[in-house]
Amino acid sequence: MKRHYLAAATLALGVMTGHQAAAQACAADVEDAFDLEEAAIAEIYDCISDRMVEAYTTEGNEVAAAYRDWAKTSTRPAVAGAHDNRLLFTFANDIAAEQYLKYAEDGVVMPAGSVLAKESITISTKNKEARVGPLFIMTKGEAGSAPETADWVYSAVQPNGKPMRIKQSFCHDCHVSWESRDMLGYPLEEVRLSN
């Protein structure tokens, strides 16, 4: 009973925990996430954007606290089919940005220290709503630091701010499809930034 009173009081004061912020949904009236129009995506992102950072940072993750100051890699989130058909929006740190934003198809070698953070928005076509999804993170280590994953370390922050358990091979087995571009999945062409 006491817990419910505190939760209600917290919400009444307008202060939410990351989990509470992530749990709030935005309207997404669509039968298939791929059918979302640009205006609908913009509306969803406007609704959920601030909640994402609040949710990801509740446990003190350093990347979650910094990524919004990094380079955006597209004009808006988009559904690419990866990561369970979520809306995805990738940010690149200063080390990664120059090379990543070339969107090169062959011969890509990302410098050690490159970090990419990919916001995700889960679209429930059943409930017609959008919710904060995980923040997916790729970090490039020094040569030889993780040879089984081409020196990339994959991680993620759940919508409650806690680290997500990730099997490195699970992520890498998908990313190896883009081996010629150093395992990088790019935003859809129609949302890429112009060079």
C-alpha positions as CSV (number, residue, x, y, z in Angstrom):
1,M,0.0,0.0,0.0
2,K,2.8,2.4,1.0
3,R,4.6,1.6,-2.3
4,H,1.5,2.5,-4.4
5,Y,1.1,5.8,-2.4
6,L,4.7,6.8,-3.1
7,A,4.4,5.9,-6.8
8,A,1.2,8.0,-7.1
9,A,2.8,10.9,-5.2
10,T,5.9,10.7,-7.4
11,L,3.7,10.9,-10.6
12,A,1.6,13.7,-9.1
13,L,4.7,15.7,-8.6
14,G,5.7,15.2,-12.2
15,V,8.9,13.2,-11.3
16,M,9.2,9.8,-12.9
17,T,11.8,7.1,-12.7
18,G,13.4,5.9,-15.9
19,H,11.2,2.8,-15.8
20,Q,8.0,4.9,-15.4
21,A,9.1,7.2,-18.2
22,A,9.8,4.2,-20.5
23,A,6.5,2.6,-19.6
24,Q,4.5,5.5,-20.9
25,A,3.3,4.9,-24.4
26,C,2.7,7.1,-27.4
27,A,0.1,6.5,-30.0
28,A,1.1,4.5,-33.1
29,D,-2.0,3.6,-35.0
30,V,-0.5,1.3,-37.6
31,E,-0.9,-2.3,-38.7
32,D,2.8,-2.7,-39.6
33,A,5.7,-0.7,-38.4
34,F,7.0,-0.5,-42.0
35,D,3.8,1.4,-42.9
36,L,4.6,4.4,-40.7
37,E,4.7,7.6,-42.7
38,E,7.4,10.2,-42.0
39,A,4.9,12.6,-40.2
40,A,3.8,9.7,-37.9
41,I,7.4,8.9,-37.1
42,A,8.1,12.5,-36.3
43,E,5.1,12.6,-34.0
44,I,6.1,9.4,-32.2
45,Y,9.7,10.7,-31.8
46,D,8.5,14.1,-30.4
47,C,6.3,12.2,-27.9
48,I,9.0,9.8,-26.7
49,S,12.3,11.4,-27.3
50,D,12.9,13.0,-23.8
51,R,11.7,9.9,-22.1
52,M,14.3,7.8,-23.8
53,V,17.3,9.7,-22.3
54,E,15.6,9.7,-18.9
55,A,15.0,6.0,-19.0
56,Y,18.4,5.0,-20.3
57,T,20.3,7.1,-17.7
58,T,18.6,5.9,-14.5
59,E,21.4,3.5,-13.7
60,G,24.3,5.9,-14.6
61,N,25.4,4.4,-18.0
62,E,28.1,6.7,-19.4
63,V,27.1,6.2,-23.1
64,A,23.5,6.8,-22.3
65,A,24.4,10.1,-20.6
66,A,26.6,11.3,-23.5
67,Y,25.2,10.0,-26.8
68,R,22.7,12.8,-27.5
69,D,25.7,15.2,-27.8
70,W,27.2,13.0,-30.6
71,A,26.6,13.2,-34.4
72,K,23.2,12.1,-35.7
73,T,23.6,9.7,-38.6
74,S,20.2,10.2,-40.1
75,T,17.5,12.8,-40.4
76,R,15.1,10.8,-38.3
77,P,14.4,7.3,-36.9
78,A,13.4,4.7,-39.4
79,V,12.4,1.0,-39.5
80,A,15.1,-1.0,-41.3
81,G,14.0,-4.5,-40.3
82,A,16.9,-5.2,-37.9
83,H,16.4,-5.1,-34.1
84,D,12.9,-6.6,-34.3
85,N,11.5,-4.0,-36.7
86,R,11.9,-1.2,-34.2
87,L,12.3,2.4,-35.2
88,L,16.1,3.0,-35.0
89,F,18.1,6.3,-34.7
90,T,21.9,6.0,-34.5
91,F,24.4,8.5,-33.0
92,A,28.2,8.3,-33.6
93,N,30.8,9.7,-31.2
94,D,33.5,12.0,-32.4
95,I,35.9,9.2,-33.2
96,A,33.3,7.3,-35.3
97,A,31.4,10.1,-37.0
98,E,33.7,11.1,-39.8
99,Q,34.1,7.5,-41.1
100,Y,30.6,6.4,-40.4
101,L,28.9,9.3,-42.1
102,K,30.6,8.4,-45.4
103,Y,28.3,5.3,-45.5
104,A,31.0,3.5,-47.5
105,E,30.2,0.0,-48.7
106,D,33.7,-1.4,-49.0
107,G,37.1,-1.2,-47.3
108,V,35.7,0.5,-44.1
109,V,38.0,0.3,-41.0
110,M,36.5,2.1,-38.0
111,P,39.1,3.6,-35.6
112,A,39.5,2.1,-32.1
113,G,37.4,4.1,-29.7
114,S,34.5,4.4,-32.1
115,V,31.1,4.2,-30.3
116,L,27.7,4.0,-31.9
117,A,24.5,4.3,-29.9
118,K,21.3,3.3,-31.5
119,E,18.0,4.4,-29.9
120,S,15.1,2.1,-30.5
121,I,11.4,2.5,-30.3
122,T,9.2,-0.6,-30.0
123,I,6.0,-0.4,-32.0
124,S,3.1,-2.5,-30.8
125,T,0.7,-3.0,-33.7
126,K,-1.6,-4.9,-31.3
127,N,-1.9,-2.1,-28.8
128,K,-1.3,0.7,-31.3
129,E,1.4,2.3,-29.2
130,A,5.1,3.1,-29.3
131,R,7.4,2.5,-26.2
132,V,11.0,3.1,-25.4
133,G,13.1,0.2,-26.6
134,P,16.7,-0.7,-25.7
135,L,19.7,1.6,-26.4
136,F,22.0,-0.6,-28.5
137,I,25.7,0.2,-28.3
138,M,28.7,-0.9,-30.4
139,T,32.2,0.0,-29.2
140,K,35.3,-0.6,-31.3
141,G,38.4,-1.8,-29.4
142,E,42.0,-1.9,-30.2
143,A,43.2,-4.4,-32.8
144,G,43.1,-7.9,-31.4
145,S,41.1,-7.0,-28.3
146,A,38.1,-9.1,-29.4
147,P,39.1,-11.1,-32.4
148,E,36.0,-13.2,-32.5
149,T,33.8,-10.1,-33.1
150,A,36.3,-8.1,-35.3
151,D,37.2,-6.0,-32.1
152,W,33.6,-4.8,-31.6
153,V,31.9,-5.1,-28.3
154,Y,28.1,-5.1,-28.4
155,S,26.1,-3.9,-25.4
156,A,22.7,-2.4,-24.7
157,V,20.8,-0.5,-22.0
158,Q,17.3,-1.6,-21.2
159,P,14.4,0.9,-21.0
160,N,14.8,0.7,-17.2
161,G,18.4,1.8,-17.4
162,K,19.9,-1.6,-16.5
163,P,22.4,-3.3,-18.7
164,M,20.9,-5.9,-21.1
165,R,22.6,-9.3,-21.2
166,I,23.9,-9.8,-24.7
167,K,25.7,-12.7,-26.2
168,Q,28.4,-11.2,-28.4
169,S,28.1,-13.9,-31.0
170,F,24.3,-13.3,-31.4
171,C,24.9,-9.6,-32.4
172,H,28.0,-10.3,-34.4
173,D,26.4,-13.1,-36.4
174,C,24.0,-10.5,-37.8
175,H,26.6,-7.7,-38.2
176,V,29.0,-9.9,-40.0
177,S,26.7,-9.5,-43.0
178,W,28.3,-6.1,-43.4
179,E,31.9,-7.4,-43.0
180,S,33.2,-5.2,-45.9
181,R,32.1,-2.1,-44.0
182,D,33.5,-3.2,-40.7
183,M,30.2,-4.7,-39.4
184,L,28.3,-1.4,-39.7
185,G,24.6,-1.4,-40.4
186,Y,23.6,2.0,-41.9
187,P,20.4,4.0,-41.7
188,L,18.0,3.5,-44.7
189,E,19.2,5.5,-47.7
190,E,16.2,7.9,-47.7
191,V,17.1,9.1,-44.1
192,R,20.9,9.3,-44.4
193,L,22.5,12.7,-44.0
194,S,23.9,14.3,-47.1
195,N,27.7,14.4,-47.4
